[in-house]
């Protein structure tokens, strides 16, 4: 099965808060919104995705490239607005299957896509829509179903109360898409769906939480919507920082010289280059449910070498490079101050680690700190974390002269990740043995 993402909207209502990119690239928890949709699709086993873009559409392949996890990404860009159905009609030559999974690019619904497809085939449906139950249908309109699940009507926006709404996820036959007029602006919601009722058109009323980022108000709720969701190897782990397989295992990473190649005051996103072993190490940590936080000194801002906007661009590129590999960081913290400011957030001061611990809910004593400089190691020691020096960046220099005293030394982040996994497992085993011994002693008493 092939998937298509409708990402061609103008985003007019969202412009007051997101005016420099298409809606699908709007940042949610430091990650493009499209990344969440792609992870959901990849989890369902889809191997090919066509992104139907329009407004500022050139930026999307620049961010995501041609591959996301195991999926090939293709792009169909409309030169003039064609509407949701018109965009699918333009891209139909790329659909080399009988059925296409279609997702709106500005909404997310918590639903199991594999079950949706299985249900669709079991019903022998021709076309199907995922429906989500909401407390107030006034903003969305609603969908009316017959007893057997067939769609019998669509109600306009304005009515109030609970009901089922279109969740923006569809299974559509390619033959129906081919029958649409070519090059003519056409809407699925207004021109197609009402005409398809009574034609073996079903509603899958199993959508759970629903998010639409089409307005500034709803977009502001997106961070909270995903606040308990961390993408771990493409799996949605609810409240993952409290339910980790490795207890309290958070890794605090330095950026320059640890994750990416050291540059003197890196100020150009194009210069950012991941170090060998970085992707492999991060992938291992995610597969073992470690939380991953970056803490970095960026005094170039305080010194006037570059702006915070430029730093945001650099971090956006870092996140995009990692997202392409299915890797997500929990958070990036940075200190923008000049050393002369004597702030509490510049490493080796522990201010940012303590802030991360409060916001993400972990014990710094149970964390690992990884870096290539003495300030990284000293920060880790001040919060009681286990410290690792990597020989990348300036690490080899400091390891050789003995001015840094980490708990462990590793060649790169890949080797450090393997070491941290072993240390965390040993720590957990020791804690489990101690708990068992206490219980056995209590029972004897």
C-alpha positions as a Markdown table, in Angstrom:
| # | Residue | x | y | z |
|---|---|---|---|---|
| 1 | Unk | 0.0 | 0.0 | 0.0 |
| 2 | Unk | 1.1 | 3.5 | -0.8 |
| 3 | Unk | 0.5 | 6.6 | 1.4 |
| 4 | Unk | -0.1 | 10.2 | 0.3 |
| 5 | Unk | 0.2 | 13.2 | 2.5 |
| 6 | Unk | -1.8 | 16.3 | 1.6 |
| 7 | Unk | 0.6 | 19.2 | 2.4 |
| 8 | Unk | -0.4 | 21.8 | -0.2 |
| 9 | Unk | -2.5 | 24.2 | 2.0 |
| 10 | Unk | -1.7 | 27.9 | 2.1 |
| 11 | Unk | -1.8 | 27.9 | 5.9 |
| 12 | Unk | -3.5 | 31.4 | 5.9 |
| 13 | Unk | -5.0 | 31.1 | 9.4 |
| 14 | Unk | -1.6 | 29.9 | 10.8 |
| 15 | Unk | 0.5 | 32.7 | 9.3 |
| 16 | Unk | 0.5 | 34.9 | 12.5 |
| 17 | Unk | 2.6 | 32.2 | 14.2 |
| 18 | Unk | 4.1 | 30.2 | 11.3 |
| 19 | Unk | 4.8 | 32.4 | 8.3 |
| 20 | Unk | 8.1 | 31.2 | 6.9 |
| 21 | Unk | 7.3 | 27.5 | 6.0 |
| 22 | Unk | 4.5 | 25.2 | 5.0 |
| 23 | Unk | 2.3 | 23.9 | 7.8 |
| 24 | Unk | 3.8 | 20.4 | 7.7 |
| 25 | Unk | 7.1 | 21.9 | 8.7 |
| 26 | Unk | 5.7 | 23.8 | 11.7 |
| 27 | Unk | 7.8 | 22.9 | 14.7 |
| 28 | Unk | 6.2 | 20.8 | 17.5 |
| 29 | Unk | 8.5 | 20.0 | 20.4 |
| 30 | Unk | 11.4 | 21.0 | 18.2 |
| 31 | Unk | 10.4 | 18.6 | 15.4 |
| 32 | Unk | 8.6 | 19.3 | 12.1 |
| 33 | Unk | 4.9 | 18.2 | 12.4 |
| 34 | Unk | 5.4 | 16.0 | 9.3 |
| 35 | Unk | 7.8 | 13.8 | 11.2 |
| 36 | Unk | 5.0 | 12.6 | 13.5 |
| 37 | Unk | 2.8 | 11.7 | 10.5 |
| 38 | Unk | 5.7 | 9.9 | 8.8 |
| 39 | Unk | 6.4 | 7.9 | 11.9 |
| 40 | Unk | 2.8 | 6.8 | 12.2 |
| 41 | Unk | 2.8 | 5.7 | 8.5 |
| 42 | Unk | 6.1 | 3.9 | 8.8 |
| 43 | Unk | 4.8 | 2.0 | 11.9 |
| 44 | Unk | 2.0 | 0.7 | 9.7 |
| 45 | Unk | 4.5 | -0.9 | 7.3 |
| 46 | Unk | 4.1 | 1.5 | 4.4 |
| 47 | Unk | 7.2 | 1.7 | 2.2 |
| 48 | Unk | 6.3 | 4.5 | -0.2 |
| 49 | Unk | 4.9 | 8.0 | 0.6 |
| 50 | Unk | 4.0 | 10.7 | -1.9 |
| 51 | Unk | 4.0 | 14.2 | -0.3 |
| 52 | Unk | 1.5 | 16.4 | -2.2 |
| 53 | Unk | 2.9 | 19.9 | -1.7 |
| 54 | Unk | 2.0 | 23.4 | -2.8 |
| 55 | Unk | 2.7 | 26.6 | -0.8 |
| 56 | Unk | 6.4 | 26.8 | 0.0 |
| 57 | Unk | 6.6 | 23.2 | -1.0 |
| 58 | Unk | 10.2 | 23.3 | -2.1 |
| 59 | Unk | 11.2 | 23.4 | 1.6 |
| 60 | Unk | 9.8 | 19.9 | 2.4 |
| 61 | Unk | 12.3 | 17.8 | 0.4 |
| 62 | Unk | 15.1 | 20.1 | 1.6 |
| 63 | Unk | 14.2 | 19.0 | 5.1 |
| 64 | Unk | 13.2 | 15.3 | 4.7 |
| 65 | Unk | 15.0 | 14.3 | 1.5 |
| 66 | Unk | 14.1 | 11.1 | -0.3 |
| 67 | Unk | 14.1 | 8.6 | 2.6 |
| 68 | Unk | 12.5 | 8.4 | 6.0 |
| 69 | Unk | 13.3 | 5.3 | 8.0 |
| 70 | Unk | 12.4 | 2.4 | 5.6 |
| 71 | Unk | 10.2 | 4.6 | 3.4 |
| 72 | Unk | 10.9 | 6.1 | 0.1 |
| 73 | Unk | 9.7 | 9.7 | -0.1 |
| 74 | Unk | 8.4 | 11.1 | -3.4 |
| 75 | Unk | 7.1 | 14.7 | -4.0 |
| 76 | Unk | 4.3 | 16.0 | -6.2 |
| 77 | Unk | 4.2 | 19.8 | -6.1 |
| 78 | Unk | 1.3 | 21.8 | -7.5 |
| 79 | Unk | 2.2 | 25.1 | -9.2 |
| 80 | Unk | -1.3 | 26.5 | -8.5 |
| 81 | Unk | -3.8 | 25.5 | -5.8 |
| 82 | Unk | -5.6 | 22.3 | -6.8 |
| 83 | Unk | -7.4 | 21.5 | -3.5 |
| 84 | Unk | -7.1 | 18.2 | -1.7 |
| 85 | Unk | -8.7 | 16.0 | -4.4 |
| 86 | Unk | -7.0 | 17.9 | -7.2 |
| 87 | Unk | -3.6 | 17.3 | -5.6 |
| 88 | Unk | -4.3 | 13.6 | -5.5 |
| 89 | Unk | -5.3 | 13.6 | -9.1 |
| 90 | Unk | -2.0 | 15.3 | -10.1 |
| 91 | Unk | 0.0 | 12.7 | -8.2 |
| 92 | Unk | -2.0 | 9.7 | -9.4 |
| 93 | Unk | 0.8 | 8.4 | -11.7 |
| 94 | Unk | 2.9 | 7.8 | -8.6 |
| 95 | Unk | 0.2 | 5.5 | -7.0 |
| 96 | Unk | 1.2 | 2.0 | -8.2 |
| 97 | Unk | -1.3 | 0.2 | -6.0 |
| 98 | Unk | -5.1 | -0.2 | -6.1 |
| 99 | Unk | -5.6 | 1.5 | -2.8 |
| 100 | Unk | -3.9 | 4.6 | -1.3 |
| 101 | Unk | -3.7 | 5.7 | 2.3 |
| 102 | Unk | -4.3 | 9.5 | 2.4 |
| 103 | Unk | -3.5 | 11.7 | 5.4 |
| 104 | Unk | -4.2 | 15.4 | 5.8 |
| 105 | Unk | -0.9 | 17.1 | 6.5 |
| 106 | Unk | -2.2 | 19.5 | 9.2 |
| 107 | Unk | -3.9 | 17.0 | 11.5 |
| 108 | Unk | -3.0 | 14.0 | 13.6 |
| 109 | Unk | -5.3 | 11.2 | 14.8 |
| 110 | Unk | -4.3 | 8.6 | 17.3 |
| 111 | Unk | -5.4 | 5.5 | 15.4 |
| 112 | Unk | -3.8 | 2.2 | 14.4 |
| 113 | Unk | -3.5 | 2.4 | 10.6 |
| 114 | Unk | -2.9 | -1.3 | 10.2 |
| 115 | Unk | -6.2 | -2.1 | 11.9 |
| 116 | Unk | -7.9 | 0.6 | 9.8 |
| 117 | Unk | -6.7 | -1.2 | 6.6 |
| 118 | Unk | -7.7 | -4.7 | 8.0 |
| 119 | Unk | -11.2 | -3.3 | 8.9 |
| 120 | Unk | -11.6 | -1.7 | 5.5 |
| 121 | Unk | -10.9 | -5.0 | 3.7 |
| 122 | Unk | -13.0 | -7.0 | 6.1 |
| 123 | Unk | -16.0 | -4.7 | 5.3 |
| 124 | Unk | -15.2 | -5.0 | 1.6 |
| 125 | Unk | -15.4 | -1.2 | 1.5 |
| 126 | Unk | -14.6 | 0.7 | -1.6 |
| 127 | Unk | -13.5 | 3.8 | 0.3 |
| 128 | Unk | -13.2 | 4.6 | 4.1 |
| 129 | Unk | -12.6 | 7.5 | 6.4 |
| 130 | Unk | -11.2 | 7.4 | 10.0 |
| 131 | Unk | -13.6 | 9.1 | 12.3 |
| 132 | Unk | -12.7 | 10.6 | 15.7 |
| 133 | Unk | -15.1 | 11.3 | 18.5 |
| 134 | Unk | -15.0 | 14.9 | 19.9 |
| 135 | Unk | -16.9 | 16.8 | 22.6 |
| 136 | Unk | -17.7 | 19.7 | 20.2 |
| 137 | Unk | -18.3 | 19.3 | 16.5 |
| 138 | Unk | -18.9 | 23.0 | 15.8 |
| 139 | Unk | -15.5 | 23.7 | 14.3 |
| 140 | Unk | -15.3 | 20.6 | 12.2 |
| 141 | Unk | -18.8 | 19.5 | 11.1 |
| 142 | Unk | -19.8 | 15.9 | 11.6 |
| 143 | Unk | -20.3 | 12.6 | 9.9 |
| 144 | Unk | -23.5 | 10.5 | 10.1 |
| 145 | Unk | -23.3 | 6.7 | 9.9 |
| 146 | Unk | -25.7 | 3.9 | 9.2 |
| 147 | Unk | -25.9 | 0.9 | 11.6 |
| 148 | Unk | -23.4 | -1.1 | 9.4 |
| 149 | Unk | -20.9 | 1.8 | 9.4 |
| 150 | Unk | -21.6 | 3.2 | 5.9 |
| 151 | Unk | -21.5 | 6.9 | 5.7 |
| 152 | Unk | -25.0 | 8.4 | 5.0 |
| 153 | Unk | -24.3 | 12.1 | 5.3 |
| 154 | Unk | -22.0 | 15.0 | 6.3 |
| 155 | Unk | -23.2 | 17.9 | 8.5 |
| 156 | Unk | -21.8 | 21.4 | 8.0 |
| 157 | Unk | -19.8 | 23.3 | 10.7 |
| 158 | Unk | -21.8 | 25.2 | 13.3 |
| 159 | Unk | -23.8 | 22.5 | 15.0 |
| 160 | Unk | -22.7 | 21.9 | 18.6 |
| 161 | Unk | -22.4 | 18.9 | 20.8 |
| 162 | Unk | -20.6 | 15.5 | 20.7 |
| 163 | Unk | -20.2 | 13.6 | 17.5 |
| 164 | Unk | -18.0 | 11.9 | 15.0 |
| 165 | Unk | -15.7 | 14.1 | 12.8 |
| 166 | Unk | -13.6 | 13.4 | 9.8 |
| 167 | Unk | -10.1 | 12.7 | 11.2 |
| 168 | Unk | -8.3 | 13.4 | 7.9 |
| 169 | Unk | -7.2 | 9.8 | 7.2 |
| 170 | Unk | -8.7 | 8.0 | 4.2 |
| 171 | Unk | -8.4 | 4.7 | 2.2 |
| 172 | Unk | -9.3 | 5.6 | -1.3 |
| 173 | Unk | -9.3 | 3.5 | -4.5 |
| 174 | Unk | -6.9 | 4.8 | -7.1 |
| 175 | Unk | -9.6 | 4.3 | -9.8 |
| 176 | Unk | -11.8 | 6.9 | -8.1 |
| 177 | Unk | -8.9 | 9.3 | -8.0 |
| 178 | Unk | -8.2 | 8.8 | -11.7 |
| 179 | Unk | -11.9 | 9.6 | -12.4 |
| 180 | Unk | -11.4 | 13.2 | -11.0 |
| 181 | Unk | -11.0 | 16.1 | -13.4 |
| 182 | Unk | -7.3 | 16.8 | -14.1 |
| 183 | Unk | -5.9 | 20.2 | -13.4 |
| 184 | Unk | -9.1 | 21.5 | -11.8 |
| 185 | Unk | -9.2 | 22.6 | -8.2 |
| 186 | Unk | -11.3 | 20.0 | -6.4 |
| 187 | Unk | -12.0 | 19.3 | -2.7 |
| 188 | Unk | -12.3 | 15.9 | -1.2 |
| 189 | Unk | -14.4 | 17.2 | 1.6 |
| 190 | Unk | -16.8 | 19.4 | -0.4 |
| 191 | Unk | -16.8 | 18.0 | -3.9 |
| 192 | Unk | -16.1 | 14.3 | -3.5 |
| 193 | Unk | -17.2 | 12.9 | -0.2 |
| 194 | Unk | -20.9 | 14.0 | -0.4 |
| 195 | Unk | -21.2 | 12.5 | -3.8 |
| 196 | Unk | -19.6 | 9.2 | -2.7 |
| 197 | Unk | -22.2 | 8.5 | 0.1 |
| 198 | Unk | -24.2 | 5.4 | -0.7 |
| 199 | Unk | -21.4 | 4.0 | -2.8 |
| 200 | Unk | -19.8 | 1.5 | -0.4 |
| 201 | Unk | -18.2 | 4.4 | 1.5 |
| 202 | Unk | -17.5 | 3.6 | 5.2 |
| 203 | Unk | -16.5 | 5.4 | 8.4 |
| 204 | Unk | -14.0 | 3.7 | 10.8 |
| 205 | Unk | -15.2 | 5.2 | 14.1 |
| 206 | Unk | -12.1 | 4.2 | 16.2 |
| 207 | Unk | -10.0 | 7.4 | 16.1 |
| 208 | Unk | -8.9 | 8.4 | 19.5 |
| 209 | Unk | -7.2 | 11.7 | 20.3 |
| 210 | Unk | -7.3 | 14.2 | 17.5 |
| 211 | Unk | -5.2 | 17.3 | 16.8 |
| 212 | Unk | -5.6 | 19.9 | 14.1 |
| 213 | Unk | -2.9 | 22.6 | 13.8 |
| 214 | Unk | -4.7 | 24.8 | 11.3 |
| 215 | Unk | -5.2 | 27.7 | 13.7 |
| 216 | Unk | -2.8 | 29.5 | 16.1 |
| 217 | Unk | -4.9 | 28.3 | 19.0 |
| 218 | Unk | -4.9 | 24.7 | 18.0 |
| 219 | Unk | -1.2 | 24.8 | 17.0 |
| 220 | Unk | -0.4 | 26.1 | 20.5 |
| 221 | Unk | -2.0 | 23.0 | 21.9 |
| 222 | Unk | 0.3 | 20.7 | 19.8 |
| 223 | Unk | 3.2 | 20.6 | 22.2 |
| 224 | Unk | 0.8 | 19.5 | 25.0 |
| 225 | Unk | -0.8 | 16.9 | 22.7 |
| 226 | Unk | 2.6 | 15.3 | 22.1 |
| 227 | Unk | 4.0 | 16.1 | 25.5 |
| 228 | Unk | 3.6 | 12.5 | 26.7 |
| 229 | Unk | 4.6 | 11.0 | 23.4 |
| 230 | Unk | 8.3 | 10.3 | 22.5 |
| 231 | Unk | 9.0 | 8.6 | 19.2 |
| 232 | Unk | 11.2 | 5.7 | 20.0 |
| 233 | Unk | 12.2 | 3.7 | 17.0 |
| 234 | Unk | 9.0 | 4.8 | 15.4 |
| 235 | Unk | 6.9 | 3.5 | 18.3 |
| 236 | Unk | 4.6 | 5.8 | 20.4 |
| 237 | Unk | 5.6 | 5.4 | 24.0 |
| 238 | Unk | 3.1 | 7.1 | 26.2 |
| 239 | Unk | 4.7 | 9.1 | 29.0 |
| 240 | Unk | 7.9 | 7.4 | 28.1 |
| 241 | Unk | 10.2 | 9.3 | 30.5 |
| 242 | Unk | 8.2 | 7.7 | 33.4 |
| 243 | Unk | 8.0 | 4.2 | 31.9 |
| 244 | Unk | 11.4 | 3.5 | 30.6 |
| 245 | Unk | 12.8 | 0.0 | 30.3 |
| 246 | Unk | 16.0 | 1.4 | 31.8 |
| 247 | Unk | 15.1 | 3.2 | 35.0 |
| 248 | Unk | 15.8 | 6.9 | 35.0 |
| 249 | Unk | 18.1 | 6.6 | 32.1 |
| 250 | Unk | 18.6 | 10.0 | 30.6 |
| 251 | Unk | 21.7 | 10.9 | 28.6 |
| 252 | Unk | 22.9 | 14.6 | 28.6 |
| 253 | Unk | 24.9 | 15.2 | 25.4 |
| 254 | Unk | 27.2 | 18.0 | 24.5 |
| 255 | Unk | 26.7 | 19.1 | 20.9 |
| 256 | Unk | 29.9 | 20.3 | 19.1 |
| 257 | Unk | 32.6 | 17.7 | 19.1 |
| 258 | Unk | 30.2 | 15.0 | 20.5 |
| 259 | Unk | 27.2 | 14.9 | 18.1 |
| 260 | Unk | 28.6 | 16.9 | 15.2 |
| 261 | Unk | 32.0 | 17.9 | 13.9 |
| 262 | Unk | 33.7 | 20.7 | 15.9 |
| 263 | Unk | 33.7 | 24.0 | 14.1 |
| 264 | Unk | 34.9 | 27.3 | 15.5 |
| 265 | Unk | 31.7 | 29.0 | 16.5 |
| 266 | Unk | 29.5 | 27.1 | 14.1 |
| 267 | Unk | 27.2 | 29.7 | 12.6 |
| 268 | Unk | 26.1 | 28.2 | 9.3 |
| 269 | Unk | 23.6 | 25.3 | 9.2 |
| 270 | Unk | 25.2 | 24.0 | 6.1 |
| 271 | Unk | 28.5 | 23.4 | 8.0 |
| 272 | Unk | 26.8 | 21.1 | 10.5 |
| 273 | Unk | 28.0 | 17.5 | 10.0 |
| 274 | Unk | 27.2 | 14.6 | 12.2 |
| 275 | Unk | 30.2 | 12.7 | 13.6 |
| 276 | Unk | 30.9 | 9.0 | 12.8 |
| 277 | Unk | 29.2 | 6.9 | 15.3 |
| 278 | Unk | 26.7 | 9.5 | 16.3 |
| 279 | Unk | 23.6 | 8.1 | 14.5 |
| 280 | Unk | 24.5 | 4.5 | 15.5 |
| 281 | Unk | 24.9 | 5.6 | 19.2 |
| 282 | Unk | 21.6 | 7.6 | 19.3 |
| 283 | Unk | 19.7 | 4.8 | 17.6 |
| 284 | Unk | 20.9 | 2.3 | 20.2 |
| 285 | Unk | 20.0 | 4.6 | 23.0 |
| 286 | Unk | 16.5 | 5.1 | 21.6 |
| 287 | Unk | 16.0 | 1.4 | 21.1 |
| 288 | Unk | 16.7 | 0.9 | 24.8 |
| 289 | Unk | 14.3 | 3.8 | 25.8 |
| 290 | Unk | 17.0 | 6.2 | 27.0 |
| 291 | Unk | 15.9 | 9.9 | 27.1 |
| 292 | Unk | 18.3 | 12.1 | 25.1 |
| 293 | Unk | 18.9 | 15.7 | 25.9 |
| 294 | Unk | 21.4 | 18.1 | 24.4 |
| 295 | Unk | 23.0 | 20.8 | 26.5 |
| 296 | Unk | 25.3 | 23.2 | 24.7 |
| 297 | Unk | 27.2 | 26.4 | 25.4 |
| 298 | Unk | 26.6 | 28.9 | 22.6 |
| 299 | Unk | 28.5 | 32.0 | 23.7 |
| 300 | Unk | 28.7 | 33.1 | 20.0 |
| 301 | Unk | 25.3 | 34.7 | 20.6 |
| 302 | Unk | 26.5 | 36.7 | 23.6 |
| 303 | Unk | 29.7 | 37.6 | 21.7 |
| 304 | Unk | 27.7 | 38.9 | 18.8 |
| 305 | Unk | 29.0 | 36.3 | 16.3 |
| 306 | Unk | 25.5 | 35.1 | 15.3 |
| 307 | Unk | 21.9 | 35.4 | 16.4 |
| 308 | Unk | 19.5 | 33.1 | 18.2 |
| 309 | Unk | 17.5 | 32.9 | 15.0 |
| 310 | Unk | 20.6 | 31.5 | 13.3 |
| 311 | Unk | 21.1 | 29.0 | 16.1 |
| 312 | Unk | 17.5 | 27.9 | 15.7 |
| 313 | Unk | 18.3 | 27.2 | 12.0 |
| 314 | Unk | 21.3 | 25.2 | 13.0 |
| 315 | Unk | 19.3 | 23.1 | 15.5 |
| 316 | Unk | 16.5 | 22.7 | 12.9 |
| 317 | Unk | 19.1 | 21.2 | 10.6 |
| 318 | Unk | 20.4 | 18.9 | 13.3 |
| 319 | Unk | 16.9 | 17.7 | 14.2 |
| 320 | Unk | 16.1 | 17.2 | 10.5 |
| 321 | Unk | 19.3 | 15.1 | 10.0 |
| 322 | Unk | 18.4 | 12.9 | 12.9 |
| 323 | Unk | 14.7 | 12.7 | 12.0 |
| 324 | Unk | 15.6 | 11.2 | 8.7 |
| 325 | Unk | 17.2 | 8.4 | 10.6 |
| 326 | Unk | 14.1 | 8.0 | 12.8 |
| 327 | Unk | 15.9 | 9.6 | 15.8 |
| 328 | Unk | 14.2 | 12.2 | 18.1 |
| 329 | Unk | 15.8 | 14.3 | 20.8 |
| 330 | Unk | 13.8 | 14.9 | 23.9 |
| 331 | Unk | 15.0 | 18.5 | 24.2 |
| 332 | Unk | 17.8 | 20.9 | 23.3 |
| 333 | Unk | 19.0 | 23.4 | 25.9 |
| 334 | Unk | 21.6 | 26.1 | 25.2 |
| 335 | Unk | 23.3 | 28.9 | 27.1 |
| 336 | Unk | 23.6 | 32.1 | 25.0 |
| 337 | Unk | 25.7 | 34.0 | 27.4 |
| 338 | Unk | 29.3 | 35.4 | 27.2 |
| 339 | Unk | 31.5 | 33.8 | 29.9 |
| 340 | Unk | 31.9 | 37.3 | 31.4 |
| 341 | Unk | 28.2 | 37.2 | 32.3 |
| 342 | Unk | 28.9 | 34.6 | 35.0 |
| 343 | Unk | 25.5 | 33.0 | 34.4 |
| 344 | Unk | 24.1 | 29.8 | 36.0 |
| 345 | Unk | 23.5 | 28.0 | 32.7 |
| 346 | Unk | 26.9 | 28.0 | 31.1 |
| 347 | Unk | 28.7 | 24.7 | 31.5 |
| 348 | Unk | 30.2 | 23.6 | 33.9 |
| 349 | Unk | 27.5 | 25.3 | 35.8 |
| 350 | Unk | 24.6 | 22.7 | 36.2 |
| 351 | Unk | 21.7 | 25.1 | 35.7 |
| 352 | Unk | 20.5 | 23.6 | 32.4 |
| 353 | Unk | 20.8 | 20.0 | 33.6 |
| 354 | Unk | 18.7 | 20.9 | 36.6 |
| 355 | Unk | 16.1 | 22.6 | 34.4 |
| 356 | Unk | 15.9 | 19.5 | 32.2 |
| 357 | Unk | 15.5 | 17.3 | 35.2 |
| 358 | Unk | 12.5 | 19.3 | 36.4 |
| 359 | Unk | 10.9 | 19.6 | 33.0 |
| 360 | Unk | 11.4 | 16.0 | 31.9 |
| 361 | Unk | 11.1 | 14.4 | 35.3 |
| 362 | Unk | 14.4 | 12.5 | 35.8 |
| 363 | Unk | 17.0 | 12.1 | 38.6 |
| 364 | Unk | 20.3 | 13.6 | 37.5 |
| 365 | Unk | 22.1 | 11.1 | 39.8 |
| 366 | Unk | 20.8 | 8.4 | 37.5 |
| 367 | Unk | 21.8 | 10.2 | 34.3 |
| 368 | Unk | 24.8 | 10.0 | 32.1 |
| 369 | Unk | 26.7 | 13.1 | 30.8 |
| 370 | Unk | 28.7 | 12.7 | 27.6 |
| 371 | Unk | 31.1 | 15.4 | 26.1 |
| 372 | Unk | 34.5 | 16.2 | 24.7 |
| 373 | Unk | 35.6 | 18.9 | 27.1 |
| 374 | Unk | 36.4 | 19.3 | 30.9 |
| 375 | Unk | 33.4 | 21.6 | 31.3 |
| 376 | Unk | 31.0 | 18.8 | 30.2 |
| 377 | Unk | 32.6 | 16.3 | 32.7 |
| 378 | Unk | 32.7 | 18.9 | 35.5 |
| 379 | Unk | 29.0 | 19.7 | 34.9 |
| 380 | Unk | 28.2 | 16.0 | 35.2 |
| 381 | Unk | 30.1 | 15.6 | 38.4 |
| 382 | Unk | 28.3 | 18.6 | 40.0 |
| 383 | Unk | 24.9 | 16.9 | 39.5 |
| 384 | Unk | 26.1 | 13.5 | 40.5 |
| 385 | Unk | 25.8 | 11.9 | 37.0 |
| 386 | Unk | 28.0 | 9.2 | 35.5 |
| 387 | Unk | 30.4 | 11.0 | 33.1 |
| 388 | Unk | 31.9 | 9.8 | 29.8 |
| 389 | Unk | 34.5 | 11.6 | 27.7 |
| 390 | Unk | 34.5 | 10.9 | 24.0 |
| 391 | Unk | 37.8 | 11.2 | 22.0 |
| 392 | Unk | 36.0 | 13.1 | 19.2 |
| 393 | Unk | 36.2 | 16.9 | 19.0 |
| 394 | Unk | 38.7 | 18.0 | 21.7 |
| 395 | Unk | 38.3 | 14.8 | 23.7 |
| 396 | Unk | 41.5 | 13.1 | 22.5 |
| 397 | Unk | 43.5 | 16.1 | 23.5 |
| 398 | Unk | 42.1 | 16.4 | 27.0 |
| 399 | Unk | 42.3 | 12.6 | 27.5 |
| 400 | Unk | 46.0 | 12.6 | 26.7 |
| 401 | Unk | 47.1 | 15.5 | 28.9 |
| 402 | Unk | 45.1 | 14.2 | 31.9 |
| 403 | Unk | 43.3 | 17.5 | 32.7 |
| 404 | Unk | 39.9 | 15.8 | 32.6 |
| 405 | Unk | 38.7 | 13.1 | 35.0 |
| 406 | Unk | 35.6 | 11.3 | 33.6 |
| 407 | Unk | 34.3 | 8.1 | 34.9 |
| 408 | Unk | 34.8 | 6.5 | 31.5 |
| 409 | Unk | 36.4 | 7.3 | 28.1 |
| 410 | Unk | 35.1 | 6.2 | 24.7 |
| 411 | Unk | 36.2 | 6.6 | 21.2 |
| 412 | Unk | 33.0 | 8.2 | 20.0 |
| 413 | Unk | 29.3 | 8.4 | 20.8 |
| 414 | Unk | 28.6 | 5.0 | 19.3 |
| 415 | Unk | 31.0 | 3.3 | 21.7 |
| 416 | Unk | 29.8 | 5.5 | 24.6 |
| 417 | Unk | 26.2 | 4.3 | 23.9 |
| 418 | Unk | 27.1 | 0.7 | 24.2 |
| 419 | Unk | 28.9 | 1.4 | 27.4 |
| 420 | Unk | 26.0 | 3.3 | 28.9 |
| 421 | Unk | 23.6 | 0.5 | 28.0 |
| 422 | Unk | 25.8 | -2.0 | 29.8 |
| 423 | Unk | 26.2 | 0.2 | 32.8 |
| 424 | Unk | 22.4 | 0.9 | 33.1 |
| 425 | Unk | 21.6 | -2.8 | 32.8 |
| 426 | Unk | 24.1 | -3.6 | 35.5 |
| 427 | Unk | 22.7 | -0.9 | 37.7 |
| 428 | Unk | 19.1 | -2.2 | 37.2 |
| 429 | Unk | 20.2 | -5.8 | 38.0 |
| 430 | Unk | 21.9 | -4.6 | 41.1 |
| 431 | Unk | 18.8 | -2.6 | 42.2 |
| 432 | Unk | 16.6 | -5.7 | 41.5 |
| 433 | Unk | 18.9 | -7.9 | 43.6 |
| 434 | Unk | 18.9 | -5.4 | 46.5 |
| 435 | Unk | 15.1 | -5.1 | 46.4 |
| 436 | Unk | 14.7 | -8.9 | 46.4 |
| 437 | Unk | 17.1 | -9.2 | 49.4 |
| 438 | Unk | 15.2 | -6.6 | 51.3 |
| 439 | Unk | 11.9 | -8.4 | 50.7 |
| 440 | Unk | 13.4 | -11.7 | 51.7 |
| 441 | Unk | 14.8 | -10.2 | 54.9 |
| 442 | Unk | 11.4 | -8.6 | 55.7 |
| 443 | Unk | 9.6 | -11.9 | 55.2 |
| 444 | Unk | 12.0 | -13.7 | 57.6 |
| 445 | Unk | 11.4 | -10.9 | 60.2 |
